[in-house]
Amino acid sequence: MAGPQRPRWVLHVQAQFWRALMAIGMLLHRLAAPRPPAPSFTRRIPAKTSPREGEITLHFYVPKDYDVHRRLGDKKFPVVINFHGGGFTLGNATDDARWASAVVREVNAVCVSVDYRLAPEHPFPTAVEDGVDAVIYIAEHAEELGLDENRIALSGFSSGANMSFTVPLRLQEELEAENLEIEEISRSTSSSTKAMSSGRTLVRSQKNINIAAIVAWYPPTDYTQTREQRRQTCSRMDQELPALFTDLFDESYLQPPTMDMSNPYLSPGVAPLSMLQELPQDIIIYTCEWDMLLAEGERFKRRLEDEAKKHVIYHMVPGVPHGWDKAPNPIKPTPGVQHHYYQACKELRRCLKSERRLSAGPRMSMSVT
């Protein structure tokens, strides 16, 4: 990250300004027919993985028959946990309401959109740690929520797509650390089975989290590449994200500026192979032709296939810039969006209904209270 760093208060003021303008843009986006739904309900949960205290809001979009089956307890729904975009600095969980609607309609699944905390108030790695808390909460409360903890998928857009990879990598570390503490507790005492770690109560009870699939829309995957290097790969300079935004995003989230940009919880594209092998077997990636992130997305796709031996469904959407599906046009939705959403949901249906595919994914051991 080159250049002099602006004071944090300046970044905060600029972030607030652009958040307000983005909210207007997303309002216009939602006015286009068919209008996306509002969340069915929300849950506020405490942040536990991050040392920064706070709360995270989960927005639930559910099928029409969800309440009936949840009350009767005769059916468990698959769940797609989604992370919104905005450079880790802008946006909110309702930005992806059209995608959530497609998931509910086409997959017959619950979609949970995560309102993770934003930079510059909450720099790296807070967003990733909030994502970990969201996944653990869904797994721990699956029975209460009428969800099938064996059929969980992750999705995300832009920075949220980055999280769809980095969250399961960070999740694995969190669960392994908890299990080590449980083993130490069981060896050191026979009279107590509880201890506190990172704000969570651990008990000697084991359960698996199965991440069945990932759907990543135009993800940034390699922050070892400078913005200038990324821009040089873009085929349409007039369509790329302005430096006004990318500078704000990077200065806000990448703190301190001397941090290691190859950190796997930031740059999954250069993560060690052993970590990539822990990702789900089924991965769906969408990139954009006129995007500075296209080249690194293609490199990551090749690593996942050739080195990690993952089953990757890859689509490069031609003739569109980064974030093309969120255009603020109140007259009509962007052509092609629903088609690509449908195709992604078709793959999700396969991943979330096939027992063979589910068993191929990583089994992450976790403790439950």
Backbone torsions as a table, in degrees:
resi	resn	phi	psi	omega
1	MET	NA	108.5	-172.3
2	ALA	-94.1	164.5	173.9
3	GLY	90.4	161.7	178.7
4	PRO	-67.0	145.1	-178.6
5	GLN	-89.3	133.0	176.5
6	ARG	-77.3	151.9	177.0
7	PRO	-57.4	150.2	-177.4
8	ARG	-62.4	-33.9	-178.7
9	TRP	-67.0	-33.1	176.9
10	VAL	-65.7	-44.2	177.8
11	LEU	-61.3	-39.3	179.9
12	HIS	-62.3	-46.1	179.4
13	VAL	-62.4	-44.4	179.7
14	GLN	-65.3	-39.3	178.6
15	ALA	-62.7	-42.7	179.1
16	GLN	-62.5	-40.1	179.3
17	PHE	-62.5	-48.4	-177.5
18	TRP	-72.8	-27.6	175.0
19	ARG	-64.1	-39.7	179.0
20	ALA	-65.2	-43.7	179.2
21	LEU	-67.3	-38.8	178.8
22	MET	-65.0	-36.0	178.2
23	ALA	-61.7	-38.2	176.6
24	ILE	-65.6	-43.5	178.6
25	GLY	-61.0	-41.6	179.5
26	MET	-71.1	-30.5	174.1
27	LEU	-61.8	-45.0	176.8
28	LEU	-63.0	-40.5	178.2
29	HIS	-58.6	-40.3	-177.3
30	ARG	-76.8	-14.7	179.6
31	LEU	-75.9	-20.2	-179.8
32	ALA	-67.5	139.8	178.8
33	ALA	-79.5	146.0	-7.8
34	PRO	-76.0	137.8	-176.6
35	ARG	-70.1	138.9	-179.5
36	PRO	-72.8	156.9	-177.9
37	PRO	-79.4	161.1	169.0
38	ALA	-83.3	158.0	176.3
39	PRO	-58.7	145.7	178.5
40	SER	-71.4	-39.2	174.6
41	PHE	-163.7	168.4	180.0
42	THR	-129.2	158.6	173.0
43	ARG	-133.4	134.4	173.4
44	ARG	-102.1	127.4	-177.0
45	ILE	-125.3	150.7	179.1
46	PRO	-76.2	145.6	173.0
47	ALA	-77.8	125.1	-176.0
48	LYS	-119.3	-37.2	-177.8
49	THR	-70.3	-41.5	-179.8
50	SER	-75.8	143.0	173.2
51	PRO	-71.7	-11.8	178.2
52	ARG	-84.4	114.8	-177.8
53	GLU	-68.2	149.3	178.5
54	GLY	163.1	-169.4	-179.7
55	GLU	-129.8	156.4	178.9
56	ILE	-125.9	136.7	177.9
57	THR	-103.4	130.2	176.6
58	LEU	-105.4	127.4	179.3
59	HIS	-104.1	120.6	-175.7
60	PHE	-101.6	126.2	170.6
61	TYR	-112.5	124.2	-169.6
62	VAL	-128.3	154.5	174.2
63	PRO	-64.1	161.7	-176.2
64	LYS	-61.0	-33.6	-177.2
65	ASP	-93.9	12.8	-175.8
66	TYR	-61.9	-49.3	-175.7
67	ASP	-61.5	-38.8	179.7
68	VAL	-63.1	-50.7	-177.6
69	HIS	-68.4	-34.0	178.3
70	ARG	-66.4	-39.3	179.7
71	ARG	-68.4	-40.6	-179.3
72	LEU	-78.0	-25.0	-178.4
73	GLY	69.9	25.4	-175.3
74	ASP	-103.1	2.9	-178.9
75	LYS	-155.8	139.0	175.2
76	LYS	-114.2	131.8	-176.9
77	PHE	-92.6	143.8	167.8
78	PRO	-66.4	161.7	-176.0
79	VAL	-137.0	137.2	175.2
80	VAL	-114.2	117.4	179.0
81	ILE	-94.8	122.2	-171.6
82	ASN	-115.3	144.4	177.6
83	PHE	-120.9	123.9	-176.9
84	HIS	-75.7	167.2	178.4
85	GLY	-96.9	-173.7	-179.9
86	GLY	126.9	25.0	176.6
87	GLY	62.9	25.8	-176.8
88	PHE	64.0	9.6	-172.4
89	THR	-125.9	-33.1	-177.7
90	LEU	-118.9	174.5	171.8
91	GLY	89.7	170.6	175.2
92	ASN	-152.6	175.9	-168.9
93	ALA	-66.8	-21.6	-178.9
94	THR	-85.3	-3.3	-179.7
95	ASP	-61.6	-28.7	-175.8
96	ASP	-102.0	30.9	-176.8
97	ALA	-61.9	-34.5	178.5
98	ARG	-66.0	-40.2	175.9
99	TRP	-65.3	-43.1	178.4
100	ALA	-59.9	-40.7	178.7
101	SER	-63.0	-40.8	178.5
102	ALA	-64.6	-40.5	179.2
103	VAL	-62.7	-45.8	-180.0
104	VAL	-62.4	-44.2	-175.0
105	ARG	-74.3	-46.6	-171.5
106	GLU	-89.5	-28.3	-177.7
107	VAL	-102.2	-15.2	-173.1
108	ASN	55.6	46.3	-178.8
109	ALA	-122.5	162.2	170.1
110	VAL	-84.2	135.6	175.3
111	CYS	-112.1	125.6	179.5
112	VAL	-113.4	112.8	-179.8
113	SER	-98.8	129.8	-169.3
114	VAL	-98.5	123.5	174.3
115	ASP	-90.9	73.0	179.6
116	TYR	-70.2	161.1	-176.7
117	ARG	-77.8	145.7	-169.7
118	LEU	-106.7	156.0	170.5
119	ALA	-84.3	160.0	5.5
120	PRO	-80.7	-7.9	179.8
121	GLU	-62.7	-33.3	-176.5
122	HIS	-133.5	84.1	-176.0
123	PRO	-74.5	178.1	177.1
124	PHE	-48.4	137.3	4.6
125	PRO	-105.7	31.6	-172.6
126	THR	-56.8	-44.6	-177.9
127	ALA	-58.4	-44.2	-179.0
128	VAL	-65.1	-42.1	-179.8
129	GLU	-67.1	-36.3	174.7
130	ASP	-63.6	-38.1	176.9
131	GLY	-62.7	-38.5	176.6
132	VAL	-61.5	-45.3	178.9
133	ASP	-60.4	-38.5	-179.9
134	ALA	-63.5	-44.4	-179.2
135	VAL	-65.0	-45.0	-179.6
136	ILE	-63.5	-40.3	179.2
137	TYR	-61.4	-45.9	179.9
138	ILE	-61.0	-42.8	-179.8
139	ALA	-66.4	-41.9	-178.3
140	GLU	-69.2	-30.2	-176.2
141	HIS	-109.0	19.5	-176.7
142	ALA	-60.3	-42.4	-178.6
143	GLU	-61.8	-47.6	179.8
144	GLU	-62.2	-36.1	-175.8
145	LEU	-89.5	0.0	-179.9
146	GLY	70.8	33.0	-177.3
147	LEU	-112.7	154.0	178.5
148	ASP	-96.3	107.3	-176.9
149	GLU	-67.5	-11.6	176.1
150	ASN	-89.5	-1.0	179.5
151	ARG	-131.4	70.7	178.2
152	ILE	-112.4	132.1	173.1
153	ALA	-125.1	158.0	176.8
154	LEU	-116.9	146.1	174.7
155	SER	-142.7	163.4	178.6
156	GLY	-173.7	161.7	-178.1
157	PHE	-123.5	128.8	177.0
158	SER	56.7	-118.4	178.1
159	SER	-59.2	-33.6	175.1
160	GLY	-66.4	-29.9	175.1
161	ALA	-69.9	-36.9	171.5
162	ASN	-56.3	-44.0	179.9
163	MET	-65.3	-29.9	179.2
164	SER	-62.8	-20.4	173.9
165	PHE	-98.0	-43.3	-174.4
166	THR	-75.0	-29.6	178.2
167	VAL	-62.0	-49.8	178.5
168	PRO	-64.7	-29.7	175.6
169	LEU	-66.7	-45.2	178.4
170	ARG	-69.3	-34.3	178.2
171	LEU	-60.0	-42.7	180.0
172	GLN	-59.1	-43.0	178.9
173	GLU	-64.6	-42.3	-178.7
174	GLU	-62.6	-43.8	-177.7
175	LEU	-71.4	-38.0	177.8
176	GLU	-64.6	-39.7	178.4
177	ALA	-64.0	-40.6	179.2
178	GLU	-65.3	-41.8	-178.7
179	ASN	-66.3	-34.9	175.9
180	LEU	-64.1	-40.3	178.2
181	GLU	-65.1	-37.8	178.9
182	ILE	-63.5	-42.2	179.4
183	GLU	-64.2	-41.0	178.8
184	GLU	-64.3	-40.0	179.2
185	ILE	-63.5	-44.3	-177.7
186	SER	-65.2	-29.0	179.0
187	ARG	-80.8	-31.6	-172.4
188	SER	-88.7	-20.1	-178.0
189	THR	-148.4	146.6	176.4
190	SER	-111.0	-6.1	-176.8
191	SER	-99.4	-13.1	-177.9
192	SER	-132.1	139.4	178.6
193	THR	-118.9	16.5	-177.8
194	LYS	-129.7	149.7	173.4
195	ALA	-156.0	161.0	179.3
196	MET	-104.2	133.0	177.0
197	SER	-146.7	124.3	179.3
198	SER	52.8	31.1	176.5
199	GLY	87.0	-4.8	-175.4
200	ARG	-109.9	139.0	176.2
201	THR	-80.9	128.7	179.8
202	LEU	-101.8	139.0	175.1
203	VAL	-132.3	159.6	-177.6
204	ARG	-82.8	69.1	178.4
205	SER	-144.5	127.1	-173.3
206	GLN	-109.8	144.8	179.0
207	LYS	-148.3	156.3	-178.1
208	ASN	-105.9	141.4	167.5
209	ILE	-105.7	125.0	179.4
210	ASN	-114.0	106.4	173.3
211	ILE	-86.0	110.0	-171.5
212	ALA	-82.2	-30.4	-174.1
213	ALA	-163.4	161.7	174.0
214	ILE	-128.5	135.6	171.1
215	VAL	-119.7	113.4	-174.9
216	ALA	-116.7	122.1	179.8
217	TRP	-103.4	116.9	179.6
218	TYR	40.8	64.9	-174.6
219	PRO	-83.2	141.8	162.8
220	PRO	-80.7	128.0	-173.6
221	THR	-126.2	-7.5	-174.1
222	ASP	-144.1	94.2	179.2
223	TYR	-84.3	1.9	170.5
224	THR	-72.8	-16.9	173.0
225	GLN	-84.9	129.3	177.5
226	THR	-71.6	164.8	177.7
227	ARG	-61.9	-36.2	179.3
228	GLU	-65.4	-41.6	176.9
229	GLN	-63.2	-39.3	178.4
230	ARG	-65.3	-43.7	-178.3
231	ARG	-62.3	-33.5	-179.2
232	GLN	-65.8	-17.6	179.1
233	THR	-91.4	-7.2	-175.0
234	CYS	-81.1	129.6	-176.2
235	SER	-79.1	-17.6	178.6
236	ARG	-130.4	94.5	-177.5
237	MET	-61.0	-29.4	-178.4
238	ASP	-75.1	-9.2	-176.8
239	GLN	-107.2	-4.5	-175.7
240	GLU	-79.4	163.2	178.4
241	LEU	-64.4	131.7	179.9
242	PRO	-63.9	150.3	177.7
243	ALA	-60.7	-25.8	177.2
244	LEU	-53.6	-40.5	-179.9
245	PHE	-84.9	-47.5	-175.5
246	THR	-63.4	-35.2	176.5
247	ASP	-65.3	-41.6	177.6
248	LEU	-62.5	-44.6	-179.7
249	PHE	-60.3	-49.9	-174.2
250	ASP	-68.8	-43.3	179.5
251	GLU	-66.0	-31.6	-178.0
252	SER	-76.4	-44.2	-170.7
253	TYR	-92.5	-38.4	-172.6
254	LEU	-87.3	81.8	-178.7
255	GLN	-126.5	137.6	-4.8
256	PRO	-70.9	160.9	-177.3
257	PRO	-63.9	-15.6	177.9
258	THR	-89.3	5.8	-177.8
259	MET	-61.8	159.4	179.7
260	ASP	-76.2	110.5	-177.2
261	MET	-72.8	-8.4	177.1
262	SER	-91.0	4.4	176.9
263	ASN	-51.2	126.4	-175.7
264	PRO	-63.6	-20.3	178.0
265	TYR	-84.1	1.0	174.1
266	LEU	-118.5	-43.4	-175.2
267	SER	-121.8	76.8	-179.3
268	PRO	-61.5	-22.9	-179.0
269	GLY	-64.1	-22.5	178.5
270	VAL	-116.6	17.6	178.4
271	ALA	-66.3	152.9	176.6
272	PRO	-57.0	147.2	-178.5
273	LEU	-57.5	-37.7	-178.8
274	SER	-60.0	-31.8	178.2
275	MET	-77.3	-41.5	179.5
276	LEU	-62.6	-31.1	179.7
277	GLN	-67.6	-17.1	177.8
278	GLU	-84.8	-7.0	177.8
279	LEU	-71.5	161.7	177.5
280	PRO	-56.9	155.9	-179.4
281	GLN	-70.5	-34.2	-176.9
282	ASP	-100.8	120.7	-178.4
283	ILE	-133.7	127.4	178.9
284	ILE	-114.3	124.1	-177.1
285	ILE	-125.4	131.8	172.6
286	TYR	-116.7	129.3	174.7
287	THR	-120.5	172.6	-178.2
288	CYS	-120.1	137.7	-176.7
289	GLU	-61.2	-41.2	-176.3
290	TRP	-99.1	52.4	-174.7
291	ASP	-130.0	134.7	176.0
292	MET	-66.8	-11.5	179.2
293	LEU	-94.6	-0.6	-177.0
294	LEU	-60.4	-48.6	-174.0
295	ALA	-61.9	-44.8	-179.1
296	GLU	-71.1	-29.8	174.8
297	GLY	-64.6	-39.4	178.7
298	GLU	-69.7	-38.4	176.5
299	ARG	-62.4	-43.2	179.9
300	PHE	-63.9	-41.3	177.9
301	LYS	-56.9	-43.5	-179.8
302	ARG	-66.4	-39.3	177.7
303	ARG	-62.8	-43.3	-179.8
304	LEU	-61.6	-40.3	-179.0
305	GLU	-76.3	-52.8	-169.7
306	ASP	-79.1	-38.3	-176.1
307	GLU	-98.0	-48.3	-177.2
308	ALA	-85.0	-10.9	177.2
309	LYS	60.7	40.7	177.3
310	LYS	-89.6	157.3	175.3
311	HIS	-90.3	102.2	-173.9
312	VAL	-107.8	124.5	170.4
313	ILE	-99.2	116.8	-172.0
314	TYR	-123.2	133.3	176.5
315	HIS	-133.7	127.4	169.4
316	MET	-101.5	115.6	-177.8
317	VAL	-79.2	117.1	-175.3
318	PRO	-76.0	147.2	171.4
319	GLY	67.2	27.9	179.7
320	VAL	-134.4	150.4	176.2
321	PRO	-90.2	177.2	175.3
322	HIS	-56.8	134.1	177.9
323	GLY	69.4	27.2	-174.6
324	TRP	-60.6	-25.5	-176.1
325	ASP	-80.0	-3.7	-178.5
326	LYS	-111.6	25.4	-178.5
327	ALA	-60.5	132.6	-178.0
328	PRO	-81.4	65.8	-179.7
329	ASN	-110.6	106.2	-177.1
330	PRO	-76.2	-9.5	-177.3
331	ILE	-82.0	-43.9	-179.8
332	LYS	-155.1	151.5	176.8
333	PRO	-71.4	157.7	179.6
334	THR	-64.1	130.8	-179.9
335	PRO	-60.4	140.7	175.2
336	GLY	91.7	-15.2	-175.6
337	VAL	-63.4	-50.9	-177.4
338	GLN	-62.8	-33.2	177.6
339	HIS	-62.2	-47.5	-178.8
340	HIS	-70.1	-37.0	174.8
341	TYR	-60.4	-42.3	-179.9
342	TYR	-62.6	-44.5	-179.4
343	GLN	-62.9	-40.9	177.9
344	ALA	-64.8	-40.3	178.6
345	CYS	-66.3	-33.6	176.1
346	LYS	-60.5	-42.2	177.1
347	GLU	-67.8	-38.2	177.5
348	LEU	-62.7	-39.6	177.2
349	ARG	-57.4	-44.9	179.2
350	ARG	-61.8	-46.4	-176.4
351	CYS	-67.3	-38.0	-173.6
352	LEU	-87.7	-10.0	179.9
353	LYS	-107.3	-17.5	-175.0
354	SER	-90.1	118.2	177.5
355	GLU	-64.8	-32.7	179.2
356	ARG	-64.1	-44.9	180.0
357	ARG	-66.6	-37.7	-179.5
358	LEU	-64.0	-41.3	-178.4
359	SER	-70.1	-17.9	180.0
360	ALA	-80.4	-16.6	-177.0
361	GLY	-77.6	172.8	-178.9
362	PRO	-72.7	139.5	174.8
363	ARG	-100.2	110.2	-176.0
364	MET	-103.3	119.4	-177.8
365	SER	-81.2	134.4	-179.1
366	MET	-140.2	160.7	174.8
367	SER	-98.3	146.2	178.7
368	VAL	-125.5	148.1	178.6
369	THR	-98.5	NA	NA
